[in-house]
Amino acid sequence: MSEVVERLERIEKLLITLNAKIDNFLGYEEPSEEERKELQNMREEIKRGEFVKFEELFEE
């Protein structure tokens, strides 16, 4: 009986670890309404060509 309890405890620990890894992997939340608006504004600016290319940031 003690062996069964030990196995169950080990399984429980593994499940807790797995759950933590899943949480870390998903690790993001749904954006708020304000964040969605900001992202939409950024997309619109990019469509209008109002952006600086990454390479241009470091040109002299």
PQR file with spaces between the fields and no chain letter, atoms N, CA, C, O and H, PARSE charges and radii, in Angstrom:
ATOM       1  N    MET     1       0.820   -1.195    0.000 -0.4000 1.5000
ATOM       2  CA   MET     1       0.000    0.000    0.000 -0.0000 2.0000
ATOM       3  C    MET     1       0.864    1.260    0.000  0.5500 1.7000
ATOM       4  O    MET     1       0.543    2.240   -0.672 -0.5500 1.4000
ATOM       5  N    SER     2       1.947    1.227    0.748 -0.4000 1.5000
ATOM       6  CA   SER     2       2.838    2.384    0.823 -0.0000 2.0000
ATOM       7  C    SER     2       3.462    2.682   -0.537  0.5500 1.7000
ATOM       8  O    SER     2       3.706    3.841   -0.873 -0.5500 1.4000
ATOM       9  H    SER     2       2.208    0.431    1.293  0.4000 1.0000
ATOM      10  N    GLU     3       3.718    1.637   -1.316 -0.4000 1.5000
ATOM      11  CA   GLU     3       4.278    1.819   -2.655 -0.0000 2.0000
ATOM      12  C    GLU     3       3.283    2.569   -3.556  0.5500 1.7000
ATOM      13  O    GLU     3       3.678    3.406   -4.368 -0.5500 1.4000
ATOM      14  H    GLU     3       3.520    0.695   -1.043  0.4000 1.0000
ATOM      15  N    VAL     4       2.028    2.268   -3.405 -0.4000 1.5000
ATOM      16  CA   VAL     4       0.988    2.934   -4.190 -0.0000 2.0000
ATOM      17  C    VAL     4       0.924    4.416   -3.823  0.5500 1.7000
ATOM      18  O    VAL     4       0.808    5.277   -4.695 -0.5500 1.4000
ATOM      19  H    VAL     4       1.707    1.589   -2.745  0.4000 1.0000
ATOM      20  N    VAL     5       0.999    4.698   -2.539 -0.4000 1.5000
ATOM      21  CA   VAL     5       0.964    6.091   -2.079 -0.0000 2.0000
ATOM      22  C    VAL     5       2.173    6.848   -2.609  0.5500 1.7000
ATOM      23  O    VAL     5       2.048    7.991   -3.047 -0.5500 1.4000
ATOM      24  H    VAL     5       1.093    3.999   -1.831  0.4000 1.0000
ATOM      25  N    GLU     6       3.335    6.219   -2.572 -0.4000 1.5000
ATOM      26  CA   GLU     6       4.549    6.863   -3.081 -0.0000 2.0000
ATOM      27  C    GLU     6       4.425    7.160   -4.574  0.5500 1.7000
ATOM      28  O    GLU     6       4.824    8.229   -5.038 -0.5500 1.4000
ATOM      29  H    GLU     6       3.436    5.290   -2.216  0.4000 1.0000
ATOM      30  N    ARG     7       3.875    6.214   -5.315 -0.4000 1.5000
ATOM      31  CA   ARG     7       3.694    6.422   -6.749 -0.0000 2.0000
ATOM      32  C    ARG     7       2.708    7.560   -7.017  0.5500 1.7000
ATOM      33  O    ARG     7       2.927    8.391   -7.899 -0.5500 1.4000
ATOM      34  H    ARG     7       3.551    5.346   -4.938  0.4000 1.0000
ATOM      35  N    LEU     8       1.640    7.585   -6.259 -0.4000 1.5000
ATOM      36  CA   LEU     8       0.657    8.660   -6.421 -0.0000 2.0000
ATOM      37  C    LEU     8       1.262   10.019   -6.092  0.5500 1.7000
ATOM      38  O    LEU     8       0.976   11.006   -6.769 -0.5500 1.4000
ATOM      39  H    LEU     8       1.462    6.911   -5.543  0.4000 1.0000
ATOM      40  N    GLU     9       2.093   10.076   -5.061 -0.4000 1.5000
ATOM      41  CA   GLU     9       2.754   11.331   -4.708 -0.0000 2.0000
ATOM      42  C    GLU     9       3.710   11.761   -5.818  0.5500 1.7000
ATOM      43  O    GLU     9       3.801   12.945   -6.145 -0.5500 1.4000
ATOM      44  H    GLU     9       2.325    9.273   -4.511  0.4000 1.0000
ATOM      45  N    ARG    10       4.416   10.796   -6.390 -0.4000 1.5000
ATOM      46  CA   ARG    10       5.333   11.110   -7.496 -0.0000 2.0000
ATOM      47  C    ARG    10       4.551   11.617   -8.708  0.5500 1.7000
ATOM      48  O    ARG    10       4.956   12.586   -9.350 -0.5500 1.4000
ATOM      49  H    ARG    10       4.342    9.835   -6.124  0.4000 1.0000
ATOM      50  N    ILE    11       3.447   10.970   -9.014 -0.4000 1.5000
ATOM      51  CA   ILE    11       2.605   11.408  -10.132 -0.0000 2.0000
ATOM      52  C    ILE    11       2.072   12.809   -9.870  0.5500 1.7000
ATOM      53  O    ILE    11       2.034   13.641  -10.776 -0.5500 1.4000
ATOM      54  H    ILE    11       3.118   10.183   -8.492  0.4000 1.0000
ATOM      55  N    GLU    12       1.667   13.070   -8.648 -0.4000 1.5000
ATOM      56  CA   GLU    12       1.169   14.397   -8.292 -0.0000 2.0000
ATOM      57  C    GLU    12       2.249   15.463   -8.513  0.5500 1.7000
ATOM      58  O    GLU    12       1.970   16.524   -9.071 -0.5500 1.4000
ATOM      59  H    GLU    12       1.698   12.394   -7.912  0.4000 1.0000
ATOM      60  N    LYS    13       3.472   15.182   -8.079 -0.4000 1.5000
ATOM      61  CA   LYS    13       4.577   16.127   -8.276 -0.0000 2.0000
ATOM      62  C    LYS    13       4.848   16.352   -9.767  0.5500 1.7000
ATOM      63  O    LYS    13       5.098   17.479  -10.194 -0.5500 1.4000
ATOM      64  H    LYS    13       3.699   14.320   -7.625  0.4000 1.0000
ATOM      65  N    LEU    14       4.797   15.275  -10.551 -0.4000 1.5000
ATOM      66  CA   LEU    14       5.021   15.404  -11.982 -0.0000 2.0000
ATOM      67  C    LEU    14       3.918   16.243  -12.638  0.5500 1.7000
ATOM      68  O    LEU    14       4.191   17.052  -13.525 -0.5500 1.4000
ATOM      69  H    LEU    14       4.593   14.359  -10.204  0.4000 1.0000
ATOM      70  N    LEU    15       2.691   16.046  -12.201 -0.4000 1.5000
ATOM      71  CA   LEU    15       1.583   16.830  -12.739 -0.0000 2.0000
ATOM      72  C    LEU    15       1.715   18.308  -12.376  0.5500 1.7000
ATOM      73  O    LEU    15       1.420   19.179  -13.195 -0.5500 1.4000
ATOM      74  H    LEU    15       2.469   15.389  -11.480  0.4000 1.0000
ATOM      75  N    ILE    16       2.153   18.586  -11.167 -0.4000 1.5000
ATOM      76  CA   ILE    16       2.368   19.970  -10.753 -0.0000 2.0000
ATOM      77  C    ILE    16       3.458   20.614  -11.611  0.5500 1.7000
ATOM      78  O    ILE    16       3.316   21.755  -12.051 -0.5500 1.4000
ATOM      79  H    ILE    16       2.392   17.878  -10.502  0.4000 1.0000
ATOM      80  N    THR    17       4.538   19.882  -11.842 -0.4000 1.5000
ATOM      81  CA   THR    17       5.629   20.381  -12.682 -0.0000 2.0000
ATOM      82  C    THR    17       5.155   20.606  -14.109  0.5500 1.7000
ATOM      83  O    THR    17       5.462   21.631  -14.716 -0.5500 1.4000
ATOM      84  H    THR    17       4.653   18.956  -11.484  0.4000 1.0000
ATOM      85  N    LEU    18       4.415   19.660  -14.636 -0.4000 1.5000
ATOM      86  CA   LEU    18       3.893   19.784  -15.990 -0.0000 2.0000
ATOM      87  C    LEU    18       2.965   20.989  -16.109  0.5500 1.7000
ATOM      88  O    LEU    18       3.036   21.741  -17.081 -0.5500 1.4000
ATOM      89  H    LEU    18       4.165   18.827  -14.142  0.4000 1.0000
ATOM      90  N    ASN    19       2.112   21.167  -15.137 -0.4000 1.5000
ATOM      91  CA   ASN    19       1.194   22.302  -15.139 -0.0000 2.0000
ATOM      92  C    ASN    19       1.963   23.624  -15.132  0.5500 1.7000
ATOM      93  O    ASN    19       1.601   24.557  -15.850 -0.5500 1.4000
ATOM      94  H    ASN    19       2.054   20.556  -14.347  0.4000 1.0000
ATOM      95  N    ALA    20       3.012   23.705  -14.330 -0.4000 1.5000
ATOM      96  CA   ALA    20       3.827   24.921  -14.279 -0.0000 2.0000
ATOM      97  C    ALA    20       4.495   25.184  -15.625  0.5500 1.7000
ATOM      98  O    ALA    20       4.580   26.331  -16.064 -0.5500 1.4000
ATOM      99  H    ALA    20       3.306   22.948  -13.747  0.4000 1.0000
ATOM     100  N    LYS    21       4.970   24.122  -16.285 -0.4000 1.5000
ATOM     101  CA   LYS    21       5.608   24.289  -17.594 -0.0000 2.0000
ATOM     102  C    LYS    21       4.609   24.752  -18.639  0.5500 1.7000
ATOM     103  O    LYS    21       4.932   25.578  -19.492 -0.5500 1.4000
ATOM     104  H    LYS    21       4.901   23.190  -15.929  0.4000 1.0000
ATOM     105  N    ILE    22       3.406   24.225  -18.574 -0.4000 1.5000
ATOM     106  CA   ILE    22       2.363   24.659  -19.506 -0.0000 2.0000
ATOM     107  C    ILE    22       2.039   26.121  -19.266  0.5500 1.7000
ATOM     108  O    ILE    22       1.912   26.886  -20.222 -0.5500 1.4000
ATOM     109  H    ILE    22       3.143   23.554  -17.880  0.4000 1.0000
ATOM     110  N    ASP    23       1.904   26.522  -18.023 -0.4000 1.5000
ATOM     111  CA   ASP    23       1.630   27.929  -17.704 -0.0000 2.0000
ATOM     112  C    ASP    23       2.730   28.833  -18.219  0.5500 1.7000
ATOM     113  O    ASP    23       2.449   29.905  -18.755 -0.5500 1.4000
ATOM     114  H    ASP    23       2.007   25.901  -17.246  0.4000 1.0000
ATOM     115  N    ASN    24       3.990   28.414  -18.064 -0.4000 1.5000
ATOM     116  CA   ASN    24       5.110   29.222  -18.545 -0.0000 2.0000
ATOM     117  C    ASN    24       5.126   29.284  -20.066  0.5500 1.7000
ATOM     118  O    ASN    24       5.450   30.321  -20.644 -0.5500 1.4000
ATOM     119  H    ASN    24       4.217   27.543  -17.629  0.4000 1.0000
ATOM     120  N    PHE    25       4.779   28.184  -20.709 -0.4000 1.5000
ATOM     121  CA   PHE    25       4.782   28.151  -22.162 -0.0000 2.0000
ATOM     122  C    PHE    25       3.709   29.085  -22.709  0.5500 1.7000
ATOM     123  O    PHE    25       3.959   29.863  -23.629 -0.5500 1.4000
ATOM     124  H    PHE    25       4.516   27.341  -20.239  0.4000 1.0000
ATOM     125  N    LEU    26       2.524   28.999  -22.140 -0.4000 1.5000
ATOM     126  CA   LEU    26       1.433   29.850  -22.601 -0.0000 2.0000
ATOM     127  C    LEU    26       1.703   31.288  -22.204  0.5500 1.7000
ATOM     128  O    LEU    26       1.366   32.215  -22.941 -0.5500 1.4000
ATOM     129  H    LEU    26       2.321   28.367  -21.393  0.4000 1.0000
ATOM     130  N    GLY    27       2.297   31.474  -21.064 -0.4000 1.5000
ATOM     131  CA   GLY    27       2.804   32.700  -20.500 -0.0000 2.0000
ATOM     132  C    GLY    27       2.348   34.039  -21.024  0.5500 1.7000
ATOM     133  O    GLY    27       3.096   35.008  -20.889 -0.5500 1.4000
ATOM     134  H    GLY    27       2.570   30.721  -20.465  0.4000 1.0000
ATOM     135  N    TYR    28       1.225   34.158  -21.589 -0.4000 1.5000
ATOM     136  CA   TYR    28       0.752   35.462  -22.006 -0.0000 2.0000
ATOM     137  C    TYR    28      -0.726   35.588  -21.683  0.5500 1.7000
ATOM     138  O    TYR    28      -1.437   34.597  -21.518 -0.5500 1.4000
ATOM     139  H    TYR    28       0.618   33.371  -21.699  0.4000 1.0000
ATOM     140  N    GLU    29      -1.158   36.811  -21.601 -0.4000 1.5000
ATOM     141  CA   GLU    29      -2.557   37.081  -21.313 -0.0000 2.0000
ATOM     142  C    GLU    29      -3.198   37.681  -22.552  0.5500 1.7000
ATOM     143  O    GLU    29      -2.509   38.138  -23.463 -0.5500 1.4000
ATOM     144  H    GLU    29      -0.580   37.616  -21.736  0.4000 1.0000
ATOM     145  N    GLU    30      -4.495   37.674  -22.575 -0.4000 1.5000
ATOM     146  CA   GLU    30      -5.206   38.350  -23.649 -0.0000 2.0000
ATOM     147  C    GLU    30      -4.951   39.848  -23.507  0.5500 1.7000
ATOM     148  O    GLU    30      -4.982   40.383  -22.399 -0.5500 1.4000
ATOM     149  H    GLU    30      -5.055   37.302  -21.835  0.4000 1.0000
ATOM     150  N    PRO    31      -4.699   40.523  -24.628 -0.5600 1.5000
ATOM     151  CA   PRO    31      -4.461   41.969  -24.536  0.2800 2.0000
ATOM     152  C    PRO    31      -5.722   42.711  -24.087  0.5500 1.7000
ATOM     153  O    PRO    31      -6.844   42.316  -24.402 -0.5500 1.4000
ATOM     154  N    SER    32      -5.505   43.777  -23.354 -0.4000 1.5000
ATOM     155  CA   SER    32      -6.626   44.608  -22.914 -0.0000 2.0000
ATOM     156  C    SER    32      -7.159   45.396  -24.119  0.5500 1.7000
ATOM     157  O    SER    32      -6.542   45.415  -25.184 -0.5500 1.4000
ATOM     158  H    SER    32      -4.593   44.098  -23.097  0.4000 1.0000
ATOM     159  N    GLU    33      -8.277   46.022  -23.937 -0.4000 1.5000
ATOM     160  CA   GLU    33      -8.865   46.825  -25.019 -0.0000 2.0000
ATOM     161  C    GLU    33      -7.906   47.949  -25.426  0.5500 1.7000
ATOM     162  O    GLU    33      -7.762   48.243  -26.612 -0.5500 1.4000
ATOM     163  H    GLU    33      -8.778   46.006  -23.072  0.4000 1.0000
ATOM     164  N    GLU    34      -7.267   48.562  -24.463 -0.4000 1.5000
ATOM     165  CA   GLU    34      -6.303   49.630  -24.747 -0.0000 2.0000
ATOM     166  C    GLU    34      -5.126   49.094  -25.569  0.5500 1.7000
ATOM     167  O    GLU    34      -4.682   49.742  -26.516 -0.5500 1.4000
ATOM     168  H    GLU    34      -7.385   48.323  -23.499  0.4000 1.0000
ATOM     169  N    GLU    35      -4.627   47.916  -25.206 -0.4000 1.5000
ATOM     170  CA   GLU    35      -3.514   47.312  -25.945 -0.0000 2.0000
ATOM     171  C    GLU    35      -3.940   46.942  -27.362  0.5500 1.7000
ATOM     172  O    GLU    35      -3.160   47.089  -28.303 -0.5500 1.4000
ATOM     173  H    GLU    35      -4.988   47.389  -24.436  0.4000 1.0000
ATOM     174  N    ARG    36      -5.163   46.466  -27.517 -0.4000 1.5000
ATOM     175  CA   ARG    36      -5.657   46.143  -28.857 -0.0000 2.0000
ATOM     176  C    ARG    36      -5.716   47.392  -29.733  0.5500 1.7000
ATOM     177  O    ARG    36      -5.348   47.350  -30.907 -0.5500 1.4000
ATOM     178  H    ARG    36      -5.796   46.346  -26.752  0.4000 1.0000
ATOM     179  N    LYS    37      -6.177   48.494  -29.163 -0.4000 1.5000
ATOM     180  CA   LYS    37      -6.241   49.744  -29.919 -0.0000 2.0000
ATOM     181  C    LYS    37      -4.845   50.198  -30.324  0.5500 1.7000
ATOM     182  O    LYS    37      -4.635   50.648  -31.450 -0.5500 1.4000
ATOM     183  H    LYS    37      -6.476   48.528  -28.209  0.4000 1.0000
ATOM     184  N    GLU    38      -3.893   50.080  -29.403 -0.4000 1.5000
ATOM     185  CA   GLU    38      -2.519   50.472  -29.701 -0.0000 2.0000
ATOM     186  C    GLU    38      -1.939   49.613  -30.827  0.5500 1.7000
ATOM     187  O    GLU    38      -1.263   50.127  -31.718 -0.5500 1.4000
ATOM     188  H    GLU    38      -4.065   49.715  -28.488  0.4000 1.0000
ATOM     189  N    LEU    39      -2.201   48.313  -30.785 -0.4000 1.5000
ATOM     190  CA   LEU    39      -1.723   47.427  -31.848 -0.0000 2.0000
ATOM     191  C    LEU    39      -2.363   47.785  -33.188  0.5500 1.7000
ATOM     192  O    LEU    39      -1.692   47.798  -34.220 -0.5500 1.4000
ATOM     193  H    LEU    39      -2.750   47.895  -30.061  0.4000 1.0000
ATOM     194  N    GLN    40      -3.650   48.073  -33.166 -0.4000 1.5000
ATOM     195  CA   GLN    40      -4.340   48.463  -34.396 -0.0000 2.0000
ATOM     196  C    GLN    40      -3.752   49.748  -34.962  0.5500 1.7000
ATOM     197  O    GLN    40      -3.568   49.870  -36.173 -0.5500 1.4000
ATOM     198  H    GLN    40      -4.196   48.062  -32.328  0.4000 1.0000
ATOM     199  N    ASN    41      -3.456   50.710  -34.085 -0.4000 1.5000
ATOM     200  CA   ASN    41      -2.831   51.959  -34.539 -0.0000 2.0000
ATOM     201  C    ASN    41      -1.473   51.699  -35.167  0.5500 1.7000
ATOM     202  O    ASN    41      -1.134   52.301  -36.186 -0.5500 1.4000
ATOM     203  H    ASN    41      -3.606   50.611  -33.101  0.4000 1.0000
ATOM     204  N    MET    42      -0.693   50.809  -34.569 -0.4000 1.5000
ATOM     205  CA   MET    42       0.624   50.472  -35.120 -0.0000 2.0000
ATOM     206  C    MET    42       0.482   49.844  -36.498  0.5500 1.7000
ATOM     207  O    MET    42       1.229   50.180  -37.417 -0.5500 1.4000
ATOM     208  H    MET    42      -0.967   50.320  -33.742  0.4000 1.0000
ATOM     209  N    ARG    43      -0.473   48.935  -36.643 -0.4000 1.5000
ATOM     210  CA   ARG    43      -0.700   48.297  -37.951 -0.0000 2.0000
ATOM     211  C    ARG    43      -1.066   49.338  -39.008  0.5500 1.7000
ATOM     212  O    ARG    43      -0.578   49.284  -40.137 -0.5500 1.4000
ATOM     213  H    ARG    43      -1.080   48.662  -35.896  0.4000 1.0000
ATOM     214  N    GLU    44      -1.916   50.271  -38.640 -0.4000 1.5000
ATOM     215  CA   GLU    44      -2.319   51.315  -39.585 -0.0000 2.0000
ATOM     216  C    GLU    44      -1.139   52.204  -39.967  0.5500 1.7000
ATOM     217  O    GLU    44      -1.008   52.589  -41.129 -0.5500 1.4000
ATOM     218  H    GLU    44      -2.313   50.314  -37.723  0.4000 1.0000
ATOM     219  N    GLU    45      -0.281   52.534  -39.004 -0.4000 1.5000
ATOM     220  CA   GLU    45       0.901   53.341  -39.301 -0.0000 2.0000
ATOM     221  C    GLU    45       1.822   52.599  -40.263  0.5500 1.7000
ATOM     222  O    GLU    45       2.382   53.201  -41.179 -0.5500 1.4000
ATOM     223  H    GLU    45      -0.388   52.221  -38.060  0.4000 1.0000
ATOM     224  N    ILE    46       1.976   51.317  -40.062 -0.4000 1.5000
ATOM     225  CA   ILE    46       2.836   50.518  -40.944 -0.0000 2.0000
ATOM     226  C    ILE    46       2.250   50.494  -42.353  0.5500 1.7000
ATOM     227  O    ILE    46       2.985   50.632  -43.331 -0.5500 1.4000
ATOM     228  H    ILE    46       1.520   50.828  -39.318  0.4000 1.0000
ATOM     229  N    LYS    47       0.942   50.321  -42.463 -0.4000 1.5000
ATOM     230  CA   LYS    47       0.304   50.314  -43.784 -0.0000 2.0000
ATOM     231  C    LYS    47       0.506   51.642  -44.496  0.5500 1.7000
ATOM     232  O    LYS    47       0.655   51.670  -45.718 -0.5500 1.4000
ATOM     233  H    LYS    47       0.345   50.209  -41.668  0.4000 1.0000
ATOM     234  N    ARG    48       0.515   52.740  -43.754 -0.4000 1.5000
ATOM     235  CA   ARG    48       0.707   54.065  -44.346 -0.0000 2.0000
ATOM     236  C    ARG    48       2.187   54.359  -44.615  0.5500 1.7000
ATOM     237  O    ARG    48       2.521   55.386  -45.205 -0.5500 1.4000
ATOM     238  H    ARG    48       0.394   52.718  -42.762  0.4000 1.0000
ATOM     239  N    GLY    49       3.061   53.464  -44.184 -0.4000 1.5000
ATOM     240  CA   GLY    49       4.489   53.663  -44.409 -0.0000 2.0000
ATOM     241  C    GLY    49       5.150   54.529  -43.361  0.5500 1.7000
ATOM     242  O    GLY    49       6.260   55.018  -43.570 -0.5500 1.4000
ATOM     243  H    GLY    49       2.790   52.630  -43.705  0.4000 1.0000
ATOM     244  N    GLU    50       4.497   54.721  -42.257 -0.4000 1.5000
ATOM     245  CA   GLU    50       5.042   55.567  -41.187 -0.0000 2.0000
ATOM     246  C    GLU    50       5.844   54.724  -40.193  0.5500 1.7000
ATOM     247  O    GLU    50       5.429   54.499  -39.056 -0.5500 1.4000
ATOM     248  H    GLU    50       3.595   54.323  -42.088  0.4000 1.0000
ATOM     249  N    PHE    51       7.003   54.270  -40.662 -0.4000 1.5000
ATOM     250  CA   PHE    51       7.861   53.484  -39.786 -0.0000 2.0000
ATOM     251  C    PHE    51       9.301   53.624  -40.242  0.5500 1.7000
ATOM     252  O    PHE    51       9.567   54.110  -41.341 -0.5500 1.4000
ATOM     253  H    PHE    51       7.340   54.453  -41.585  0.4000 1.0000
ATOM     254  N    VAL    52      10.210   53.206  -39.414 -0.4000 1.5000
ATOM     255  CA   VAL    52      11.635   53.221  -39.733 -0.0000 2.0000
ATOM     256  C    VAL    52      12.107   51.779  -39.754  0.5500 1.7000
ATOM     257  O    VAL    52      11.837   51.017  -38.826 -0.5500 1.4000
ATOM     258  H    VAL    52       9.993   52.811  -38.521  0.4000 1.0000
ATOM     259  N    LYS    53      12.810   51.406  -40.811 -0.4000 1.5000
ATOM     260  CA   LYS    53      13.329   50.039  -40.897 -0.0000 2.0000
ATOM     261  C    LYS    53      14.399   49.820  -39.836  0.5500 1.7000
ATOM     262  O    LYS    53      15.090   50.756  -39.433 -0.5500 1.4000
ATOM     263  H    LYS    53      13.030   52.025  -41.565  0.4000 1.0000
ATOM     264  N    PHE    54      14.524   48.616  -39.402 -0.4000 1.5000
ATOM     265  CA   PHE    54      15.501   48.270  -38.360 -0.0000 2.0000
ATOM     266  C    PHE    54      16.914   48.679  -38.793  0.5500 1.7000
ATOM     267  O    PHE    54      17.674   49.234  -38.000 -0.5500 1.4000
ATOM     268  H    PHE    54      13.962   47.856  -39.729  0.4000 1.0000
ATOM     269  N    GLU    55      17.253   48.407  -40.033 -0.4000 1.5000
ATOM     270  CA   GLU    55      18.590   48.723  -40.520 -0.0000 2.0000
ATOM     271  C    GLU    55      18.860   50.223  -40.469  0.5500 1.7000
ATOM     272  O    GLU    55      19.990   50.646  -40.224 -0.5500 1.4000
ATOM     273  H    GLU    55      16.635   47.956  -40.678  0.4000 1.0000
ATOM     274  N    GLU    56      17.827   51.022  -40.699 -0.4000 1.5000
ATOM     275  CA   GLU    56      17.994   52.480  -40.725 -0.0000 2.0000
ATOM     276  C    GLU    56      18.258   53.053  -39.333  0.5500 1.7000
ATOM     277  O    GLU    56      18.772   54.164  -39.211 -0.5500 1.4000
ATOM     278  H    GLU    56      16.910   50.678  -40.898  0.4000 1.0000
ATOM     279  N    LEU    57      17.919   52.326  -38.311 -0.4000 1.5000
ATOM     280  CA   LEU    57      18.138   52.812  -36.949 -0.0000 2.0000
ATOM     281  C    LEU    57      19.611   53.003  -36.644  0.5500 1.7000
ATOM     282  O    LEU    57      19.975   53.871  -35.851 -0.5500 1.4000
ATOM     283  H    LEU    57      17.501   51.423  -38.410  0.4000 1.0000
ATOM     284  N    PHE    58      20.469   52.192  -37.275 -0.4000 1.5000
ATOM     285  CA   PHE    58      21.883   52.190  -36.934 -0.0000 2.0000
ATOM     286  C    PHE    58      22.761   52.812  -38.014  0.5500 1.7000
ATOM     287  O    PHE    58      23.987   52.786  -37.907 -0.5500 1.4000
ATOM     288  H    PHE    58      20.173   51.487  -37.920  0.4000 1.0000
ATOM     289  N    GLU    59      22.150   53.366  -39.044 -0.4000 1.5000
ATOM     290  CA   GLU    59      22.930   54.024  -40.092 -0.0000 2.0000
ATOM     291  C    GLU    59      23.416   55.373  -39.574  0.5500 1.7000
ATOM     292  O    GLU    59      22.774   56.009  -38.739 -0.5500 1.4000
ATOM     293  H    GLU    59      21.154   53.387  -39.132  0.4000 1.0000
ATOM     294  N    GLU    60      24.543   55.780  -40.082 -0.4000 1.5000
ATOM     295  CA   GLU    60      25.094   57.071  -39.691 -0.0000 2.0000
ATOM     296  C    GLU    60      24.791   58.116  -40.708  0.5500 1.7000
ATOM     297  O    GLU    60      25.182   59.271  -40.542 -0.5500 1.4000
ATOM     298  H    GLU    60      25.065   55.263  -40.761  0.4000 1.0000
